[in-house]
Amino acid sequence: MSKKIIAVVGATGAQGGGLARAILAEADGEFAVRALTRNPDSEKARALAAAGAEVVAADVDDAASVERAFAGAYGAFCVTNFMEHFSPERERAQAAAMAAAAKATGLSHVIWSTLEDTRKIVALEDERIPTLMGKYKVPHFDVKGESDEVFRATGVPVTCLLTSFYWENFLNFGMGPRRGADGVLSLAMPLGERPLPGMAVEDIGRSALGILKAGSEYQGQTVGVSSEQLTGAELAAEFAGVLGERVRYDAIPFEVYRGLGFPGAEDLGNMFQFTHDYSEAFCWARDPKAARKLNAGMERFDDWVERNAEAIRAASQSSL
């Protein structure tokens, strides 16, 4: 019996790569990977090919290439990367291209990696969270959320997968503990005292595989995932346990974070404020117990920190 082909957008990236590896890890599983990438000759693409994936060239900015890559597949995992270009219009067009390709090729199941459209909760006129670019509160959330309906309108069975904060951000975006002027390690984040749903990015892919394995059970639904929901103080305590020294949690005010000046600072500052101000609903939508029904091996934060201890320790030596 031939395997069902899953066309994985962003297969050399974080979320798509996690799903590709999860499928490939099950040699006797029911699915096969068609890895979509702009550069089939990259090291990551070659590694996927060596592991058994079919690697094809496709670019979400090129709708025709996406349709060609989806042709003949059973399903697709669709994801966009706002932080690559910081353009809501481009992200919207990419989502529309993937949705159109899914419809044109008659896919049986699409998983769309999404987030909330915060404007459904926070009016643009609400000045507590600044409006950005004239029509967004959290641009990288809002465009994904509004694109949910674009996918649903195709008539293709779709599961909207609400993701969570990647713990890898502590390494890749410099959000981990840093040594302050007083010599004490500080975890400086705009979380206030509220919990933040988080997970290892690899588990997003494994959760997506759980959705695919469930067949029609999650089609037409929005499914949120997180491994744990920890406060800044709890995150700092876990870091301290591995690093073997005190890690202080410093709650940065949202407006200060928005003014830090790095690309995307305003967007992320608004994101953290949204997750704080609407914490109960945001956390409820990402129940860890429900997520573990999809992915029983979901990694806990203490295990993630232990696994990445060397990299965390090295990164912590840089100063704030």
Secondary structure, DSSP 4 states (H G I P E B T S, - for coil): -PPEEEEETTTTSHHHHHHHHHHHT-TTSSEEEEEEES-TTSHHHHHHHHHTPEEEE--TT-HHHHHHHHTT-SEEEE---GGGT--HHHHHHHHHHHHHHHHHTT-SEEEEEE---GGGTS-TT-TTS--BTTTBSSHHHHHHHHHHHHHHTT-S-EEEEE--EETTHHHHSS-S-EE-TTS-EEEEES-TTS-EEEE-HHHHHHHHHHHHHTTTTTTT-EEE--SEEE-HHHHHHHHHHHHTS-EEEEE--HHHHHTS-STTHHHHHHHHHHHHHTHHHHHHTT-HHHHHHH-TTPPPHHHHHHHTHHHHHHHHTSB-
